[in-house]
Amino acid sequence: MTTIAEGYLDHRIFRIVSEAAEISGARAFVIGGFVRDCFLGRPNTDIDIVTEGSGIALAQAVADRITALEGKKCKVSVFRSFGTAMLKYKGMEVEFVGARKESYRRESRKPIVEDGTLEDDQKRRDFTINAMAFSLNKEDFGNLVDPFGGIRDLSTGTIRTPLDPDVTYSDDPLRMLRAIRFTAKLSTPGHPFTIVPESLESMKRMAPRLEILSKERIVEELDKMLLSPRPSVAFRLLDETGLLEWILPSLAKLKGVETVEGKGHKENFSHTLQVVDNVAEAEALSGKENLWLRWAALLHDIGKPATKRYDPVLGWTFHGHEVVGERMVPKIFKSLKMPLNEKMKYVAKLVGLHLRPIALVDDGVTDSAVRRLLFDAGDDIDDLMTLCKADVTSKNPAKVKRIRANFDLVLRKLAEVEAKDAIRNFKNPITGEYVMEVYGIPPCKEIGTLKEMVKDAILDGVIPNEFEAADAFMRKNAPSLGLKEVK
């Protein structure tokens, strides 16, 4: 790889920064992710500028120069508590910071910051591939400043810390999660990334340091891992380094195979990671990305350890694991301080329903069963079907072929019933207010019972999903509940 920024700094903003820095008597450099992604051929519109001086002052000087050149005011957002400033220019978001050196207290990942040189700033970076900088100074514009061999590590796909990994990870344990996330994010089929052995060993020693991190920052990294092209890369590393036990112990419990009477069960941890990868692959093909569907894939079998049983006739069973898993989702979200809102409910619902589509085949793909699935899944039926298809991971080709044929049968039946009965967005034709009006009663449990009877009659195909049929059914069955019409 070249050490000169050939073509990488063509965007006008870099010359403007260079000119403003020269006028101000400051030295400026592009550093971090933008430099890394230039060499990887990956688009990146986030630019980090480090200067040996005040980042805020340089940002203002750049904004003033843009204003003078273009006659339109350039706005600077200043974050004084962090010593940074940011501006936007022609599709680029540019952040400025003064070069600094850092020291840490053991109980916190928040550093004590002092002014420093470019070299000091590069030393504090998390990985060698993120410590590279391009000079924006007139005398050597575009030259690569790479004291730790980041360009070498980039070419070999190596994740390595600039300093002793024990120091790097102890100072800020979030860097352990970032190392794993970058490994998953940057790896491609032809160019995988790996973490150097000494870093992996350090992570095992430093795992307890995760305790000083906020749950929110941990989840932010988990989300990015899940959204990587192959999330399994990240979660296998979390397991290998012992970090998974600290973050998602319930997921770690899926590991291993128990054998009784020579019979073992599926290795559920590996299966789960394959399902997540399958969802990621399906989303890549569709061009749609759904973080919460990937969370559902990650947690879809989370109830298996609690429901695992061995039966001499049936072998290993996990009866009811979907129900147990659905109940576990809110607890897991709460422990990680994740949103306990509709997103959590969506994940829990998919976990609870993930066996239903294929189970339809065994029970008979009747209109009634399909209506109930459509009713329970609602607008999430398509996501549920994506999850169910991803859940087919058997190594037996004949079994996979059979299950997928059954899956296609369910898909066709879903389409037929949906077109005919419009159940996906089902609304009971009989409202509580209407029942009270017809029978002259106040709110009571009989109203709910009667509405449920009408709903079941529609879903079972006894009556069509129409008001007139529902009204007639209600009037016929209400007397069994002791209700008499007043209207």
C-alpha positions in Angstrom: 0.0 0.0 0.0 1.2 3.5 -0.8 2.2 5.9 1.9 1.0 8.9 0.0 -2.6 10.0 -0.1 -2.9 9.7 -3.9 -6.4 10.9 -4.8 -7.7 10.5 -1.2 -7.5 14.2 -0.4 -9.1 15.6 -3.5 -12.1 16.9 -1.7 -11.9 20.7 -1.4 -12.2 20.7 2.4 -8.7 19.3 2.8 -7.1 22.2 0.9 -9.2 24.7 2.9 -8.1 23.2 6.2 -4.5 23.3 5.0 -4.7 26.9 4.0 -6.5 27.9 7.2 -3.9 26.0 9.3 -1.0 27.7 7.5 -2.5 31.2 8.0 -3.1 30.3 11.7 0.4 29.0 12.1 -1.0 25.6 13.2 -0.2 22.0 12.0 -3.1 19.9 11.0 -3.7 16.2 10.1 -6.5 13.9 9.0 -6.5 11.0 11.4 -8.3 7.8 12.2 -11.2 6.1 10.4 -11.1 8.3 7.3 -7.4 7.4 6.6 -8.1 3.7 7.3 -11.1 3.6 5.0 -9.2 5.4 2.2 -6.8 2.4 2.0 -9.6 -0.1 2.2 -11.6 1.6 -0.5 -14.5 2.2 1.8 -16.6 5.4 1.6 -16.4 7.6 4.7 -17.8 11.1 5.0 -16.7 11.5 8.7 -13.4 13.4 8.9 -11.4 13.8 12.1 -8.9 16.6 12.0 -6.3 16.8 14.8 -4.2 19.9 15.3 -1.3 20.7 17.5 -3.1 23.6 19.1 -6.8 24.5 19.6 -9.2 22.4 17.6 -12.0 24.9 18.2 -9.8 27.8 16.9 -8.9 25.9 13.8 -12.5 24.9 13.1 -13.5 28.6 13.3 -10.6 29.6 11.0 -11.8 27.0 8.5 -15.4 28.2 8.7 -14.3 31.8 8.2 -12.3 30.8 5.1 -15.2 28.8 3.7 -17.4 31.9 4.3 -14.9 34.2 2.5 -14.5 31.8 -0.4 -18.1 31.0 -1.0 -20.0 34.1 0.4 -22.2 31.9 2.5 -21.8 31.6 6.2 -20.4 28.3 7.5 -21.7 27.3 10.9 -19.5 25.7 13.6 -20.9 23.6 16.4 -18.6 23.9 19.4 -18.4 21.4 22.3 -16.2 23.2 24.8 -16.4 20.5 27.5 -14.7 18.1 25.0 -12.5 20.6 23.4 -13.9 19.8 20.0 -15.8 21.6 17.2 -17.7 20.3 14.1 -18.8 21.7 10.8 -20.4 20.3 7.6 -19.1 21.0 4.1 -20.3 19.5 0.8 -21.3 16.1 2.2 -18.5 15.9 4.7 -18.9 16.1 8.5 -15.6 17.5 9.8 -14.6 17.3 13.5 -11.7 19.2 14.9 -9.8 18.5 18.1 -6.5 19.5 19.6 -3.8 16.9 19.8 -3.7 15.5 23.3 -2.2 12.9 25.7 -4.2 11.1 28.2 -3.9 9.3 31.5 -6.5 7.2 33.3 -7.8 6.4 36.8 -8.5 2.8 37.3 -12.1 3.3 38.3 -13.1 5.3 35.2 -12.6 5.2 31.4 -12.8 9.0 31.3 -9.2 10.2 30.8 -7.3 13.1 32.3 -6.5 15.1 29.2 -3.5 17.4 28.5 -2.3 19.2 25.4 0.1 17.1 23.4 1.7 16.5 20.0 0.5 14.4 17.1 2.7 11.6 18.4 1.0 11.8 21.8 -2.4 11.7 20.0 -1.5 8.7 17.9 -0.3 6.8 21.0 -3.7 7.2 22.7 -5.6 5.7 19.7 -7.1 2.3 20.1 -5.5 0.4 17.2 -2.7 0.9 14.8 -5.0 1.0 11.8 -6.9 3.9 13.4 -3.7 5.8 14.4 -2.6 6.6 10.9 -2.7 10.3 9.8 -2.4 12.2 6.5 -0.5 15.5 6.8 -2.5 18.6 5.7 0.6 20.9 6.0 1.9 22.7 2.9 5.4 21.3 3.0 4.3 17.6 3.1 0.6 17.6 2.2 -0.7 14.1 1.8 2.2 12.3 3.4 1.2 9.3 5.7 2.3 9.6 9.3 2.3 6.0 10.6 4.6 5.4 13.6 3.0 2.1 14.6 2.8 0.2 11.3 -0.9 0.7 10.7 -0.5 0.4 6.9 1.2 -3.0 7.4 -1.5 -4.2 9.7 -4.2 -3.0 7.3 -2.6 -5.0 4.5 -2.4 -8.2 6.6 -5.8 -7.7 8.2 -4.4 -7.3 11.7 -6.0 -5.7 14.7 -3.3 -4.6 17.1 -3.0 -1.9 19.8 -0.3 0.8 19.5 0.8 0.2 23.1 0.8 -2.8 25.4 -2.8 -4.2 25.1 -3.0 -4.6 28.9 -2.5 -0.8 29.2 -4.8 0.0 26.3 -7.7 -2.2 27.4 -7.4 -1.5 31.1 -7.4 2.3 30.5 -10.6 2.0 28.3 -12.2 -1.5 28.3 -14.6 -0.4 25.6 -11.6 -0.8 23.2 -11.9 -4.6 23.7 -15.4 -4.5 22.2 -14.2 -2.1 19.5 -11.5 -4.6 18.5 -14.0 -7.3 18.1 -16.5 -5.0 16.3 -13.8 -3.9 13.8 -12.8 -7.5 13.1 -16.4 -8.3 12.1 -17.0 -5.0 10.3 -13.8 -4.9 8.2 -13.5 -8.6 7.3 -14.4 -9.6 3.8 -14.3 -13.1 2.2 -11.0 -12.3 0.5 -9.5 -10.3 3.3 -10.4 -11.4 6.8 -9.2 -9.4 9.9 -7.9 -11.0 13.0 -6.9 -9.8 16.5 -3.3 -10.6 17.4 -2.9 -13.4 20.0 -1.4 -11.1 22.7 -4.5 -8.9 22.4 -6.8 -11.9 22.7 -5.0 -13.0 25.8 -5.1 -9.5 27.3 -8.9 -9.4 26.7 -9.3 -12.6 28.8 -7.3 -10.9 31.6 -9.1 -7.6 31.3 -12.7 -8.9 30.9 -13.7 -7.9 34.5 -12.8 -4.3 33.5 -16.1 -4.2 31.6 -17.7 -3.5 34.9 -16.7 0.2 34.6 -18.6 0.6 31.3 -22.1 1.9 31.0 -24.6 -0.7 29.7 -25.6 1.9 27.0 -22.0 2.0 25.6 -21.8 -1.8 25.6 -25.1 -2.1 23.8 -24.0 0.5 21.2 -21.1 -1.8 20.3 -23.3 -4.9 20.3 -25.7 -3.2 17.9 -22.8 -2.5 15.5 -21.6 -6.0 15.8 -25.1 -7.3 14.9 -25.2 -5.0 11.9 -21.9 -6.2 10.5 -21.9 -8.5 7.4 -21.2 -11.6 9.5 -22.2 -11.0 13.1 -21.0 -14.5 14.1 -17.4 -13.3 13.7 -17.9 -10.9 16.6 -19.9 -13.2 18.9 -17.4 -16.0 18.5 -14.7 -13.6 19.6 -16.8 -12.4 22.5 -17.1 -16.0 23.6 -13.4 -16.9 23.0 -12.2 -13.9 25.1 -14.7 -14.5 27.9 -16.4 -11.2 27.4 -19.7 -12.8 26.5 -20.1 -14.2 30.0 -19.9 -10.6 31.3 -22.3 -9.1 28.8 -24.9 -11.8 27.8 -24.5 -14.8 30.2 -27.9 -16.2 29.0 -26.5 -16.4 25.4 -23.3 -18.1 26.7 -25.4 -20.8 28.3 -26.4 -22.0 24.8 -22.8 -23.4 24.4 -22.0 -27.0 24.5 -23.5 -30.4 23.8 -24.7 -32.8 26.4 -24.8 -36.5 25.7 -27.0 -39.2 27.3 -27.1 -42.8 26.2 -24.9 -41.8 23.2 -27.4 -39.2 22.0 -26.4 -35.5 21.8 -28.4 -32.5 20.8 -27.6 -29.6 18.4 -24.9 -27.2 19.6 -27.3 -24.3 20.1 -24.7 -21.5 20.3 -23.3 -22.3 16.9 -26.8 -22.7 15.5 -27.8 -19.3 16.9 -24.9 -17.6 15.3 -25.6 -19.2 11.9 -29.2 -18.0 12.1 -28.0 -14.4 12.8 -25.6 -14.7 9.8 -28.5 -16.0 7.7 -30.7 -13.1 8.6 -27.8 -10.7 7.8 -27.3 -12.4 4.4 -31.0 -12.2 3.6 -31.0 -8.5 4.5 -28.0 -7.8 2.3 -29.9 -9.3 -0.7 -33.0 -7.3 0.1 -31.2 -4.1 0.8 -33.1 -3.7 4.0 -31.4 -3.7 7.4 -33.3 -4.4 10.6 -31.3 -4.3 13.9 -34.3 -5.6 15.9 -34.8 -8.6 13.6 -31.1 -9.5 14.2 -31.7 -9.2 18.0 -34.6 -11.6 17.6 -32.4 -14.0 15.7 -29.7 -13.8 18.4 -32.3 -14.5 21.2 -34.6 -16.8 19.3 -33.4 -20.0 21.2 -32.5 -18.2 24.5 -35.1 -20.4 26.3 -33.5 -23.7 25.4 -31.1 -24.2 28.4 -34.1 -23.8 30.8 -36.3 -26.3 28.9 -33.7 -28.9 27.9 -34.9 -32.4 28.8 -33.8 -36.0 27.8 -36.5 -38.5 27.0 -35.5 -42.2 26.4 -37.9 -42.3 23.5 -37.9 -38.8 22.0 -34.3 -38.0 22.8 -33.5 -34.4 23.6 -36.4 -32.0 23.8 -36.8 -28.2 24.3 -40.5 -28.1 24.7 -41.8 -24.6 25.3 -38.5 -22.9 24.8 -40.2 -20.3 22.6 -42.5 -19.3 25.4 -39.7 -19.2 28.0 -37.6 -17.2 25.6 -40.3 -14.7 25.0 -40.5 -14.1 28.7 -36.8 -13.8 29.0 -36.5 -11.0 26.4 -37.8 -8.2 28.6 -35.4 -9.2 31.4 -32.4 -9.3 29.1 -33.3 -5.9 27.6 -33.8 -4.5 31.1 -30.4 -5.9 32.3 -28.7 -4.2 29.4 -30.7 -0.9 29.8 -32.1 -1.4 26.3 -35.5 0.2 25.3 -38.5 -1.4 27.0 -40.8 -0.2 24.3 -42.3 -1.5 21.0 -38.8 -2.6 19.9 -38.5 -4.9 22.8 -42.1 -6.2 22.3 -41.3 -6.8 18.6 -38.2 -9.0 19.6 -40.2 -10.9 22.2 -43.0 -11.5 19.8 -40.8 -12.9 17.1 -39.0 -15.1 19.7 -42.4 -16.4 20.9 -43.7 -17.1 17.3 -40.5 -18.4 15.6 -41.7 -22.1 15.6 -45.2 -21.4 14.4 -44.8 -21.3 10.6 -43.1 -24.6 10.2 -45.2 -26.2 12.9 -48.2 -25.4 10.6 -47.0 -28.1 8.2 -47.0 -30.8 10.9 -50.4 -29.7 12.2 -51.9 -29.2 8.7 -51.7 -25.9 6.8 -55.4 -25.1 7.4 -56.9 -21.7 6.7 -57.8 -21.4 10.4 -54.2 -22.0 11.5 -52.9 -19.5 9.0 -55.4 -16.9 10.0 -54.3 -17.3 13.6 -50.7 -16.9 12.6 -51.5 -13.8 10.6 -53.5 -12.4 13.5 -50.7 -13.0 16.0 -47.9 -11.8 13.9 -49.7 -8.8 12.3 -47.5 -6.5 10.3 -44.4 -8.4 11.5 -45.4 -11.6 9.5 -42.8 -10.9 6.8 -40.0 -10.5 9.4 -41.1 -13.6 11.2 -40.9 -15.6 7.9 -37.4 -14.3 7.3 -36.4 -15.4 10.8 -38.0 -18.8 10.3 -36.3 -19.4 7.0 -32.9 -18.4 8.6 -33.6 -20.9 11.3 -33.2 -23.8 8.9 -29.5 -24.8 9.5 -29.4 -28.6 9.3 -26.3 -30.2 7.8 -28.6 -32.8 6.3 -29.3 -31.6 2.7 -32.4 -33.8 2.4 -33.9 -32.4 5.6 -33.1 -28.8 4.5 -34.8 -29.5 1.1 -37.9 -30.9 2.8 -38.2 -28.1 5.4 -37.7 -25.5 2.7 -40.4 -27.1 0.5 -42.7 -27.0 3.6 -41.7 -23.4 4.2 -42.7 -22.5 0.6 -46.0 -24.2 1.2 -46.7 -22.0 4.2 -45.7 -18.9 2.3 -48.2 -19.7 -0.5 -50.9 -20.4 2.0 -50.2 -17.2 3.9 -50.6 -15.2 0.6 -53.8 -16.9 -0.3 -55.5 -16.4 3.1 -54.3 -12.9 3.4 -55.7 -12.0 0.0 -59.0 -13.6 0.8 -59.5 -12.6 4.5 -57.4 -9.5 5.2 -56.4 -10.8 8.6 -53.0 -9.2 9.0 -54.5 -5.9 10.3 -57.5 -7.6 11.9 -60.0 -5.4 13.8 -62.9 -7.1 15.5 -66.1 -5.9 13.7 -67.8 -6.0 17.1 -66.6 -3.3 19.5 -67.2 -3.1 23.2 -69.3 0.0 22.8 -71.6 -1.8 20.3 -72.1 -4.7 22.7 -73.0 -2.3 25.5 -75.5 -0.5 23.2 -77.2 -3.6 22.0 -77.5 -5.2 25.5 -77.8 -2.1 27.6 -75.0 -3.2 30.0 -72.0 -1.3 31.6 -68.4 -2.5 31.1 -68.1 -6.1 32.3 -66.2 -9.3 31.6 -69.1 -10.7 29.4 -68.2 -8.0 26.8 -64.7 -9.3 26.4 -65.9 -12.9 26.3 -68.4 -12.1 23.6 -65.8 -10.2 21.5 -63.4 -13.2 21.9 -66.1 -15.6 20.6 -66.6 -13.4 17.6 -62.9 -13.2 16.9 -62.4 -16.9 17.2 -65.3 -17.6 14.9 -63.7 -15.4 12.2 -60.2 -16.8 12.7 -61.6 -20.4 12.6 -63.5 -19.6 9.4 -67.0 -20.2 11.0 -68.1 -16.7 9.8 -66.6 -14.3 7.3 -64.7 -11.2 8.5 -67.7 -8.9 8.0 -69.9 -6.8 10.3 -73.2 -8.4 9.3 -72.0 -12.0 9.9 -70.3 -11.0 13.1 -73.4 -9.2 14.4 -75.6 -12.2 13.7 -73.1 -14.5 15.4 -73.0 -12.2 18.4 -76.8 -12.1 18.8 -77.0 -15.8 18.5 -74.4 -16.6 21.2 -75.0 -13.7 23.6 -77.9 -15.5 25.4 -75.5 -18.2 26.6 -73.8 -15.5 28.6 -77.0 -14.3 30.1 -77.3 -11.2 27.9 -80.6 -9.9 26.5 -81.1 -7.4 23.7 -82.5 -4.0 24.5 -82.1 -2.8 20.9 
